[in-house]
């Protein structure tokens, strides 16, 4: 259950929000022990994983305080306490005041899933993992925001033996856009 604004979140109300990713999330996210949701927004992806009976640990990262407040409301609306997942109100990266992805991954064991939606800082997030994504059993869903970022992310992942695939936008997005004015917006899936 989500507290939605019908004026700006029509795709979510209709069950179409990022629907192109559902198959990958269902398959690659099955039986994971942990989730890191970077750019968690109001928590839709984290809530999906919290509903899975096998998830051991969830970390939701969101820099926008208003989105963090919405996420906390959504946790309550869905019967979860605030301590059912770790909420990091900040940015992931190597810069001043940022949390390196390596610091979060170091806390986790077993099979994991990472979602990255950071509106242009995709490479900064990946690079902040150091060598911790070079091995292990991690699936990733990365929303890319330019052709160059998509190419750079794919090259970075391929060097680390990930199989990557582009998840293309659905045809219906031309009829029912999501309201964002972004020239390039699609997803990259990565599995070992």
N, C-alpha and C positions, 0 to 999 in steps of 0.2 A: 504494500500500500504506500502510495506517495502523495504528498501534498503538492498538487500541480496547478499551474496557471494556464487555463484553457486558451488564453490569448496568445501565448508564446510557446506552449509545449504540446501542440496538437499531435505531432508525431508520437510523442510518448503516450498520450492518452489513447491513441489508436493502436498502440503496440508496434509501431514502425520505427521507433528511435533506434538507430544503428542496427536494425534487424539483420543486415547483411552479415554481421559478426556472430550471430546467435549460434550457427552450426559449429563454427570453430570454438567458441567459448564452451559449448556443451561437450564437444569431443575432447579438446585439449585440456579443459578444466575438470574433467572427470577424475575423481579420486586423488585430487591434490591435497597435500597436507598444509599448504599455505598459499596466501594471496598477498601481493603488494599491488594496490590500486593507486597509481600515481596520476593525479588529476581526477580525483574521485568525484568531484562535483558534489551533488546532493546524495550520492551513495548508491545509485542503482546497481552497479556492478558488484560492489561489496555486499549489498543485501542479497543478491543472487547467490554468491558464494557462501554467505553465512547460513543460508537455508540448506546447504548441503550437509548431510550427516557426518561426513568424514573430515571436514575441514578442521584443522587444529588451530591455525592462527591466521588472522587477517590484519593487515596494516593498510589504512586508508590515508593517503597524502593529498592535502588540498590547501593551497595558499590563501584562498578567498574566505575571509571570516563569515560572510553571509552564506556561502555554500556549506561551510562547516556547521553553522547553525541549522540549516535545512537538513543536513545529513543526520545530525543528532535528533531532530524531530522525526525523521524517517525511521531511525532505529527504534524509537519509542512506539511509533505507529505500527511497527511490525513485530512488537513484542520482544525486542532485544534491549539489553541494558547497554549503557555507554561503554562498559568495560568488556563487551563481547568482541571488540576489536580495538586496536591501537589507532588513534587518530593523530596524525602529524599535521599541524597547521603550519606549513612551510613549503619550501621548494626543494627539489632534489637536484643536486649538481655538485660542482667542486668549488663554486664561488663563495665569497664572503657571506656568512649567515645561512648557507645552504647545507642540507644533509646529503652526504654522498650515498648513493644507492648501495655501495659496499657495506655501509654501517647497518643497513636494514637487512641485507641478505645474510650477513654474518650471524644474525640472531636465529636463523631458520635452518631446518634440516628436512630432508625428504624431497618429494616431488612438489614443484611450485608453479604458480602462474603469475605473470606480471602484466598488468595493463598500463600503457603509457599514453596519456593524452595531455600534452603540455604546450600545445599551440606554438610550435616552432623550436622548442628546446630539446627535441628528441635525442639528438646526438650528445648533448651535454649530460643528459640523464644516463644514457648507455655508457658513456665514457667514465662516469663517476662510479661505475661498478668495479673498476679495476679489472682484475683477472677472474673475479668470482663468477662471471657468466660464461667463462671459457670451458667449464666442466659442469657436471651436474645435470639434473633432469628438470629443466625449466621450459615452459611454453610462454610465449609472449604475444601480446596483441598491441600493436603500436599504431596510433593514429598519426598519419603524416600530413604535413601542411604545406609542402612544396614538392615539386618533382625532384629537386636536388636533395632535399632531406630524405625522401623515399629511397633514392639511389644510394646515398651515404649510409643510411641505416641498413639497407640490404647488404652492402659491401662489408660493413662492420660485422654483421651477423654471419655472413658466409665465411669470413675469416675464422670464425669460432665454431664452424661446423653446424650451423643451424640451417635447416631447410626453410626457405622463405616463400611466401606466396602473397600476391596482392589481392585484397578483397575489394572488388570494384563496387561502386555505388549502384544501387538498384535503379531500374528505369523510372520508377514512380517518383523519384526525387525531383525530376523535372516538373512534375505536376504539383507535388506537395513538398516544397523545399523546407529545410529545417530552420530557416531564418538567419543563418550565418552567412556573411558575405566573405567567403574565402574562395580564392581561385582554385586551390587544390585541397581536397579533404577526402581522404580514403584511408584504408587500413592495411597494415602489413602484418601477416601472421608469421610466427617463427617457432619451430619445434626442433628438437635435437633428434 
